[in-house]
Amino acid sequence: MDETEFWALVDGAREDADGDPEEQADLLVERLVLLDPEAVLDFARHFEARYQRAYRWDLWGAAWVLLDGASDDAFDFFRCWLIGQGREVFEGALHDPDSLAELLDDFDEEIDGDGEDLGYAADEAYEQLTGLVMPGLGLPPAPAEPEGTPLDFENEALLAARYPRLWERFRGD
């Protein structure tokens, strides 16, 4: 599976789920079980590589603004959700996290931002196909700390200055 096929699966499931991350995860599992186990492993490698790429302080700050706070777990689930938004949104957010203000049509804190189930879609599909737990993916270990310079998430003035478009759209009064 190449990168184009990976994103086509992600995009197709998101579109068919009308943006609901839980439904998108269910649809991904349904589509992945139609593939062979090696293709599911390839999908998992693509997903995990992007998940690790998104482990950045600046992106965590954007998640904090969007979610009105983001614990370690919430940021993990946010990164899964961000991958689920497709290549354009994902790459745009990595290039400039504040651009999420323009890249996202709508954002509902109750539904959006939590793609935990998306992170397990490949594992579930692999297990359904083989009856086995997914083996290691052969990728480098996840970094111990996010990339970049840590931010003081409790400092609203700093967040408003660092993410002016996100702040105005999602936190401005």
N, C-alpha and C positions, 0 to 999 in steps of 0.2 A: 504494500500500500504506500503510495507516495503522498506528499503533502496535499496535493490537489484533491485526491480521493478522501483524505482525512477531513478536509474542510467541507467537502460536498456532503459527507455523512452528517457532520455537525450542523451545517446549514439546513439540510433537508429536514432533519428531525426538529430543529427549532421552528422552522416555518410551519410544519405540520402540527406542532404543539401550540401554535399561536403564542410562542414566547414563554409558556409555562415550563420552568426548569424541571419539575418532577415528571411531567408528561414527556418532555424532551428526552430525559434519561430513559424512560420506559421505551420510547420509540427507538432510541439508539440501541438498546439491548436487543429489541426485536430485529433490527437491521443487521446488527453484528452477528447474531446467531445464524444468519444466512450465509456467512462467510466461513472460510476454513480457520482453524485455530491460529495458524501463523499470521493471517491477516488481522485477526483480533489482537494478537501480540503487537503487530506493527501499529495498529490504532492506539494501543495503550502506550507504546513508546512515543508516538507523536504527542499524545495528550500529556504525558509526564514531562516531556522535554519543555513544552509550553508552560506547564504548571511551574516548573522550576525557573524558567525565564522570568515569570511574573513575580517571583519572590524578591520584591524590591521595596525599599522604604518609601519611595515617591508614589508608588502604586498603592501601598498600604495607606498612605495619607489620603489619597483620592477615595479609597474605600471607606475610610473613617468619615469623610465628609458625606458621602452618599448614604451611608448606613447610620449616621449620627452615632458613631462609635464602632470599633471593630476589634474584638479580641483576636488572639492567635487563631482560634478555630474559625471565627467569623471570616478572617482574612483568607484562610485556607479555602473555605467554601466560596468566597467571593472570587478567588482565582479560578476555581472550576466554572463558576457561573460566567466569568469573563471569557473563557475559552468557548463556552457555549453560545456566546453572542456572535461568533464567527470571526473570520480572518480580519476583516476591515476594522471592526471595533477593537479586537484584541491587539492588532499591530498598532493601531492609532493610539490606544491607551498606553502601550509600552513606549511609543515615541514621545507622547505628551499626555500624561495622565489627566491633566485639566481639560483636554479635548473631549473627555467623556461627556461633558456638558452639551456638546453638539452631536456626538456620535450616538447617544442614546435618545430614542424617541420619547419613551416614557420610562419611569422608574418608580416602582411601588415597593417600598421597604418591606412590606409584608410578604411579597412574592419574589421580587428580584433581588439579586445580590447573593443568593444562597443556592449554589449549584452542587451541594454535597453529593446528591445522587448521581450527577454527571460524572463525578470522580470515580464512581464504582461501576459504571456501565460496562466497561471492558472486562472487569473482573467477573461480573455476573454472567456476561455472555460466554466468556471462556469456560467458566464452571459448568454452564448449561451444555456447552458443546462437548466437553471432555470428561466431566465428572471430577475434575481435578482443580485444585487451587492454582491460580495463575503463578507461573514461576517468575523468578527475578527477570527484569527486563534488560539487564546488561548495561544500564545507564550509569553515569557517574553518580555518586551519592549526592543527596540534596545538600545544599549549603546549610551550615549551622546558623547563619545570620542572613537577613535580607541584604541584598546588594545596595550599595549607596550609603548615604549619610542618614543616620537616624533622625527622626523628627519628633518634636514634642507635641503629641496628638492632643494634649489637654490645653494647648495654647491656641485658642480660637482665632486670635488676631494673626498668628503665624499661618494657620491653615487658610484663613480668608485671603491673606496676601499670596500664599503659595499656589492656591487653587481659586483664583478670582471668579472664573466662569462657573465652576462647580458650586462654589459658595453662594454666588448670586442666584443661581437657578434652584438649588436644593436646600439651602440653609438661610438664604436671605429673607428678611421679614418685610 
